[in-house]
Amino acid sequence: MRKRAFWVGVLLLFQIIFSLTWWTQPALAFTEEQKLFSQAWRIVSQSYIDDTFNHQNWWQLRERTLQKHLDNRDATYSAIQKMLESLEDPFTRFLSPNQYRSLQVNTSGELSGVGLQIALDAETGELEVITPIAGSPAEQAGIQPRDRILEIDGILSSKLTLDEAASRMRGTIGTKVTLKIQGKEGEPKSIELVRDRIALNPVYAVLDSSQNSTPIGYIRLTQFSANAPAELADAIARLEEQGAQGYVLDLRNNPGGLLQAGIEIARFWLDKGTVVYTVNRQGTLGSFEAYGPALTEDPLIVLVNQGTASASEILAGALQDNGRAKLVGEKTFGKGLIQSLFDLTDGSGLAVTVAKYETPKHRDIHKLGIQPDVEVSLEPITLSQVGTAADEQYQAAIKLLTTQSVLAEAVKS
């Protein structure tokens, strides 16, 4: 009996020593490629919203990959992409150094390309348009939100990642790219676009004095870039000085952007209240609050449509749930997940879904969207027609804004 206990003890000791050796030695012998893959794996392991990692053994996935030869950087990138694809989350993705730089420019400066904000449909995996950027070649060609992009220069979009598709549409000013587009109705059609400089100034503001005795401040916000809060605050200040007595905030075809920009802009309109709740993978509820004072107490109508997504939905939901604004237009896109960007050591990066958000009334709008208070459909119009008599959604907002009931409600609150 003692001998058996002795051998069990020796075996256990041997097993512990062997395990420690197996644990430490590979780490000392890691190649640069293995280190890069391990860094990406560790980021996802620590931050991804689903701690089941799509119901798979995340540790085992790492070990299987490291047992293979990662001979070069392309092989490492491919391994990272395959790892992320196993999550089946189109918003969690790898970004090459060029793609990572382009994304950073897209939220802070300007770029050259065709001017499309795109996404992968979470259910079908198809590449679709969130919205064309105002004044861009894509907008001028009549491409609409929810149009599907079937091919880019003859290459099936189903064979491209989201960032590969975006990279193929960017390029030198004056060069051409051909997209095969499938709209809601009709046959697929090929559209040749000439790349141009895409202006990323996110705010357009003007005082509309044509509404009898009620001057209306019209503000169109095209994306939540780093400079959007400052630009919008300046626009509100100018319109207040010009005598605006009510506002129309146009979030149509705004695909979102930086979460913090959306929160800051919501605070411009709210004296108090919750802006948004966030829920991480532990189910921990966090919140961002408005602490006032608002930049204006004037009544507000927000225009939304199916191209209103992500940070735009956070803002629209905050204003609707707090009773600060009425929403007019069409149901929004329905993206209720939050991504964070992470640097990798070689200049590449990861976009990782780290949380979901809920509106102040705890609505989870992912894949559902936000229903407007007043639903008004709109046939496609040109940029020059936005905010005119041809813009039925804008006219519905003006009518609602100038009724005594809305004005009285704003004064009472």
Sequence and secondary structure as in RCSB ss.txt:
>XXXX:A:sequence
MRKRAFWVGVLLLFQIIFSLTWWTQPALAFTEEQKLFSQAWRIVSQSYIDDTFNHQNWWQLRERTLQKHLDNRDA
TYSAIQKMLESLEDPFTRFLSPNQYRSLQVNTSGELSGVGLQIALDAETGELEVITPIAGSPAEQAGIQPRDRIL
EIDGILSSKLTLDEAASRMRGTIGTKVTLKIQGKEGEPKSIELVRDRIALNPVYAVLDSSQNSTPIGYIRLTQFS
ANAPAELADAIARLEEQGAQGYVLDLRNNPGGLLQAGIEIARFWLDKGTVVYTVNRQGTLGSFEAYGPALTEDPL
IVLVNQGTASASEILAGALQDNGRAKLVGEKTFGKGLIQSLFDLTDGSGLAVTVAKYETPKHRDIHKLGIQPDVE
VSLEPITLSQVGTAADEQYQAAIKLLTTQSVLAEAVKS
>XXXX:A:secstr
 HHHHHHHHHHHHHHHHHHHHHHHHHHHH  HHHHHHHHHHHHHHHH S TTTTTS HHHHHHHHHTS   SHHH
HHHHHHHHHHTTT TTSEEE HHHHHHHHHHTTS EEE  EEEEE TTT  EEEEEE TTSHHHHTT  TT EEE
EETTEEGGGS HHHHHHHH   TT EEEEEEE SSS  EEEEEE EEE    EEEEEE  STT  EEEEEE  B 
TTHHHHHHHHHHHHHHTT  EEEEE TT   B HHHHHHHHHHH SSEEEEEEE TT  EEEEEE S  S  S E
EEEE TT  THHHHHHHHHHHTTSEEEEES      EEEEEEE TTS EEEEEEEEEE TT    TTT    SEE
       GGGTTSTT HHHHHHHHHHTSHHHHHHHHH 
